[in-house]
Amino acid sequence: MAIQPRPRGAAPFDSSGTARDGIGVAHYTDLAPSLVAMLRATVDRHPDVEAVVEVGGERLTYRQLWDRAARVAGGLAAAGVTRGDRVANLLPAGVGWVLGFLGTQLAGAVAVPVNTRFAAPEIEYVLADSGASVVLRPGEPLPDGDPRADDIPTHADLAAIFYTSGTTGFPKGAMTTQENFLSNVETAIRVTGIDRTAGPEQRNLVSVPLFHVTGCNSQLLVQLAIGGTTMILPEFQVQAFLRTVVEERVNALTSVPAIYALAMVQPNFAEFDVTAVTKLSYGGAPIAPSLVQRIQERFPNARVGNGFGLTETSSIATYLPHEWAAGHADSVGFAAPVVDLALADPDAAGVGELLVRGPNVVAGYWNKPDATRETFVDGWLHSGDLARIDDEGLVYVVDRAKDMINRGGENVYSVEVENALAGAPGVADAAVVGVPDEVMGEKVGAVVVPGAGFDPERVLAHLRERLADFKVPQFLVTRAEPLPRNPGGKILKRQLRENTDWGPPLHGR
C-alpha cells in the first residue's frame, strides 16, 4: 500500500503551542490534565454562570453542575464503581444525561454513551460488550452519594467508549482517551474562532444527540471548557428549535444541513430574529452550494463553516472556515491544527483512501483487536472515505470506499452524484448506488424521495449540467417512504440496492 502524506497547504488555523512527539504525532502542549480538571477550572472562574439548560426543564449554574455531578460520582462509588469501570448512559438528552456523563468522569470511570436509536438487540450488545457495571436508565434516579471528584486520570487514560453504528454487523466501541477529548475541545475553539475571554457570552444550542461525538465533544465539552452555556433540546422539533434560538439568545449553532434547510422553509421563519447567531457550523452530510448561500442570507451575522470527522477522530478532523465556505461548499476544509492527512493508493485523479493521524484519533476498538489492527495502522486511522486533497490543502470527500461505482472502468463516486442531486429541484432526499449490469459491470442508480415540484426530466437536466455523462444515473427510482437508515443516520445502501425494483434503464442507457 502506497501512503502519500499531504502538506498542510494554506490551513488558516492557529497552530501555536503544538509539538510533535518521537513518532511524529502533533500534540497541543498546554491542555488540562483531564476533563475533570478542565471543568473544575471553569467552575472556579465562573461559578454563577449558567452552564447547562434543558429547554423546558432544569437550568444549572457551573457551581450547581459541579455539586450535582460530584454527588452522582459519590453514588457510583457507593455502588462499587471504581476507576476504569464502565458506566453506560441510556438517558435522553438533557441535564440528566450531562450529570451522568460528568459524574462518571468525576468517579474516575469510563462513560459509555448509548445510542438510544439502536434496536433493542444492539443496545443489549453494547451493554454486554462494554461490560458496564452500572446502567443509567430513563425513569430511574441518578446515583447519589457523598460528593466525590477523582482527578487521577492522565491524558492516556480511557475516558469513554462511543459505539459506532456501521451499516453491517454489530457496533464497534471507539476507545476515547482524556487527550482525545481535550484535543478536540482545543481544535473546536481554534477552527471556529471562539474568543476564550468571552466564554460566558457564548450560548450554544445542541439539536443533535449527545450520544454522538458532535453533540458531546464539539458542543457540550467546548462550552464547559470556556464557561459558555449549553442549551439542550430534549427532542428535535423545528419550531422549538427556532423559538429557543430567539428566547435563549443563542449565538452559536452546530447541526446537520437538513435541520437548517427545514428551519429556513418554515412559513414563519421571518418572524424569528436570528441575527444574534454569530457562529454556525454544519457537517455530517453533503451540502449543496445553494443551501450554503441560503444559510448565509438567512443568518446574516453568522460566520459559517463545514466540519468533518468521525467517531474515531473524536469529532473534528477537518474544517472549512467562513472565508472559503461559499466558494468551496463541496469541500470539508483543511486539516485541523494537530491533524496530519495522507492518501492511501491514490489513483490517477488523485483520489485515495483518507488517512488521519493526530492526538484526536482514538486508541482503537474495545474488545476488537482484529478490527483495531485493520483500521489503525502505524499510527494512521484508515477512514474508509475516498478523498482528494488539492494544492491548497482543501479536502474533498468523494465517497465511502465501498460505495464507489465502477461503470465500465470509469469510477463514479456516489457522493459526488448525491451532492448534485441535493441541489436538484423537487428532490427531498436521495441516495446513489451501483446497479449490477452484465455489460458495464455496474450502472449508476439513484433512489429519490420526491418533494414539491419533482419532475424527473428537470432533475436529469440539472444533473447533466453538472456531471459528466457517465456519472448521470441510468436508473432513477422514486419512493414515497424515507430512505432506510441505521440508528446513526447512515443510509443502508446494501438494503436499498437489493430491495429496489430498478426496472429498465432510462432511455436505454
Protein Blocks (a to p, Z undefined) as FASTA:
>chain_A
ZZddddekjafbdfehiacdfkopacdfkbcfbfklmmmmmmmmmmmbcfbdcehiacdd
fklmmmmmmmmmmmmmmnopaehiacddfbdcdjklmmmmmmmmmnopacddddfkbcfk
lmmmmmmmnopabdcdehiacddddddddfkbcfklcfbdcddddfedjdddddddfklm
mmmmmmmmmmnopafklmmmpccddfbdfkbmklmmmmmmmmmmnopacdddfbacfklm
mmmmmmnopabdcddfklmmmmmmpmklmmpccklpmbdcdehiacdfklmmmmmmmmmm
bccddddddfklopaabdcdfklmmmmmmbgbjadfklccddehiafkopacdddddjkb
cfbjehilklmmmmmgghiacehpacdddfkopacdfbdfklpcceehiacdfklmmmmm
mmpghiabdcddddddfklopacdddddddehiafklmmmmmmmmpcfklpcfbdcddfb
dcdddfkopacfklmmmmpcfbjaehhZZ
